[in-house]
Amino acid sequence: MSYVMDNFDMLSRIIKGIAAQFGENCEVVLHDLTRNYEHTIVAIENGHVTGRKVGDSGTNMGLEILRGTSSGADQYNYVNRTLDNKIIKSSSIYLKDSNGDITGSICINFDITGLLSGQKELQSFINLQPENAMSEHFSGNIDDILDYLIGQSLDLIGKPINDMTKKDKMKAIEFLDKKGIFLIMKSMDKVADRFQISKFSIYNYLDEIRGTEEAKTAKKKNK
């Protein structure tokens, strides 16, 4: 059993209480990050806010936690948009086991779309600051998240795939690796197909990219 499932009764009552306190515009999600990432949601209240349900996947932010490219520090009051263009104020609290490893999270997503008409009066509550803007993709389908991350990598390069050099593709693969996309089993086929390269090429790129990063880290430590 995982930490989340060992404490499921307590955690599910906490998320139910938060949702009840703030009403139907407040979605609260419990993720078990020890599960297959396609099915991390084990409890959810007011899932209509982002259109998700129990058994759906985590977001791209959770992938970065698992990949180790994000520190795993709790995040508060960051702003997102849903697929249907709702404006969401979110907070993510990460749950750790006795070893200090992140094994789950509680995520609060409050739909503030209707409140923005009175933004000036409600500013102290909404607290929309530019530095708090983040990019989190809400979808219960892991394929949507993979497509979103691949789209970000293509935007980063800024040219058609047919015009990309090996260096361009390696830069895109490095971006996707840091985002944790290759923790998802089906991602390798999808990335290979999108970038018109073989999985073997991707493995070689990753070996080269990760080897370079490890060498840089070792060099810094030895200075």
C-alpha positions in Angstrom: 0.0 0.0 0.0 1.1 3.6 -0.7 1.1 6.5 1.8 -2.0 7.9 0.1 -3.9 4.7 0.3 -2.8 3.9 3.8 -4.2 7.3 4.8 -7.0 7.4 2.3 -9.9 7.9 4.8 -8.3 10.9 6.4 -7.1 12.5 3.2 -10.5 12.0 1.4 -12.3 13.6 4.3 -9.9 16.6 4.1 -10.5 17.2 0.4 -14.3 16.8 1.0 -14.1 19.4 3.8 -12.2 21.9 1.7 -14.6 21.5 -1.2 -17.6 21.9 1.1 -16.1 25.0 2.7 -15.6 26.9 -0.6 -18.5 25.5 -2.7 -19.1 24.1 -6.2 -16.4 26.2 -7.9 -13.7 24.7 -5.8 -12.3 21.4 -7.1 -10.1 19.4 -4.8 -8.1 16.4 -6.1 -6.1 13.7 -4.3 -3.4 12.1 -6.4 -1.5 8.9 -5.6 1.8 9.4 -7.5 2.9 5.8 -6.9 0.3 4.6 -9.4 0.5 4.4 -13.2 0.6 8.1 -14.2 -2.4 7.6 -16.4 -4.6 6.9 -13.4 -3.3 8.9 -10.4 -6.6 10.5 -9.3 -7.9 8.5 -6.5 -10.4 11.0 -5.1 -11.9 14.2 -6.4 -14.6 16.7 -5.3 -16.3 19.1 -7.8 -14.5 17.5 -10.8 -16.7 19.5 -13.2 -14.4 22.4 -12.7 -11.7 20.8 -14.9 -13.8 17.9 -16.3 -11.8 15.1 -14.5 -12.8 12.1 -12.5 -11.4 9.3 -10.3 -9.1 7.2 -12.5 -7.9 10.0 -14.7 -4.3 11.1 -15.0 -2.1 13.7 -13.3 -1.0 16.9 -14.9 2.3 17.9 -16.6 3.4 19.4 -13.3 3.3 16.1 -11.5 5.5 14.6 -14.2 8.2 17.1 -13.5 8.1 16.1 -9.8 8.5 12.4 -10.7 11.3 13.2 -13.2 13.1 15.2 -10.5 13.3 18.4 -12.6 11.0 20.2 -10.1 11.9 20.5 -6.5 8.6 19.3 -5.3 8.0 22.4 -3.1 4.4 23.2 -2.4 2.9 25.8 -4.8 0.3 28.3 -3.8 -2.0 30.7 -5.7 -0.8 30.1 -9.3 -3.1 30.8 -12.2 -4.1 28.5 -15.0 -6.7 28.1 -17.7 -8.7 24.9 -18.4 -9.4 23.4 -21.8 -12.7 25.2 -21.9 -11.0 28.5 -21.0 -12.0 28.8 -17.3 -9.5 30.8 -15.2 -8.4 28.8 -12.3 -6.5 29.8 -9.1 -4.6 26.7 -7.9 -2.5 25.4 -5.1 -0.6 22.1 -4.9 0.5 20.4 -1.7 2.8 17.4 -2.0 2.5 14.4 0.4 5.7 12.6 1.5 6.2 9.2 3.1 8.4 8.5 6.1 11.4 8.5 3.8 10.7 12.0 2.6 9.8 10.8 -0.9 6.8 12.5 -2.7 4.1 9.9 -3.1 1.0 12.0 -3.6 -0.6 15.4 -3.7 -3.6 17.4 -2.8 -4.5 20.0 -5.5 -7.0 22.8 -5.0 -8.4 24.4 -8.2 -10.8 27.3 -7.7 -12.7 28.7 -10.7 -12.4 32.4 -10.4 -13.8 33.2 -13.9 -17.0 34.7 -12.5 -15.2 36.7 -9.9 -13.1 38.6 -12.4 -15.9 41.0 -13.2 -15.4 42.4 -9.8 -11.6 42.0 -9.9 -10.8 45.4 -8.3 -12.9 44.8 -5.2 -11.8 41.1 -4.9 -8.1 41.7 -5.7 -7.0 41.0 -2.2 -8.6 37.5 -2.4 -7.8 36.6 -6.0 -4.2 37.9 -5.7 -3.3 37.6 -9.4 0.3 38.5 -9.5 2.4 38.0 -12.8 5.1 36.0 -10.9 2.4 33.5 -9.8 1.5 32.6 -13.4 2.3 29.0 -14.2 1.5 26.5 -17.0 -0.4 23.5 -15.9 -2.5 21.4 -18.3 -5.7 20.0 -16.9 -6.9 16.8 -18.6 -8.0 13.4 -17.5 -6.5 11.9 -20.6 -2.7 11.3 -20.6 -2.6 11.5 -24.4 -3.8 15.2 -24.1 -1.0 15.9 -21.7 1.6 14.3 -24.0 0.3 16.3 -27.0 0.4 19.5 -24.9 4.1 18.9 -23.9 5.1 17.9 -27.4 3.4 21.1 -28.6 5.4 23.1 -26.1 8.7 21.5 -27.4 7.7 22.4 -31.0 7.0 26.0 -30.0 10.4 26.1 -28.3 12.2 25.2 -31.6 10.0 27.4 -33.7 10.4 25.7 -37.0 8.7 22.8 -39.0 9.9 19.4 -38.1 11.2 18.9 -41.7 13.5 21.9 -41.2 14.8 20.8 -37.9 18.5 19.8 -37.5 19.7 17.1 -35.2 20.6 19.8 -32.7 17.1 21.2 -32.9 15.6 17.8 -32.2 18.0 17.1 -29.4 17.0 20.5 -27.8 13.3 19.5 -28.1 14.0 16.0 -26.6 16.0 17.6 -23.7 13.0 19.9 -23.0 10.6 16.9 -23.0 12.9 14.8 -20.8 13.1 17.6 -18.2 9.3 17.8 -18.3 9.2 14.1 -17.4 7.4 12.9 -20.5 9.5 9.8 -20.9 8.1 8.5 -17.6 5.0 7.6 -19.5 5.4 4.3 -21.4 3.5 5.3 -24.5 5.3 8.6 -24.9 8.3 7.1 -26.7 6.2 6.0 -29.7 4.3 9.3 -29.8 7.5 11.4 -29.7 9.3 9.3 -32.3 6.3 9.6 -34.6 5.9 13.3 -34.2 9.6 14.1 -34.7 9.9 11.5 -37.5 12.8 9.7 -35.9 13.2 6.2 -34.5 13.0 5.3 -30.8 16.6 4.1 -31.1 17.6 7.7 -32.0 15.6 9.1 -29.0 17.5 6.7 -26.7 20.8 7.8 -28.2 19.8 11.5 -27.8 18.8 10.9 -24.1 22.1 9.1 -23.4 24.0 12.0 -24.8 21.9 14.7 -23.1 21.9 13.1 -19.7 25.6 12.3 -19.9 26.3 15.9 -20.6 24.2 17.1 -17.7 25.9 14.6 -15.3 29.3 15.8 -16.5 28.3 19.5 -15.9 27.0 18.6 -12.4 30.2 16.7 -11.5 32.3 19.6 -12.8 30.4 22.1 -10.6 30.8 19.9 -7.5 34.6 19.6 -8.1 35.2 23.3 -8.4 
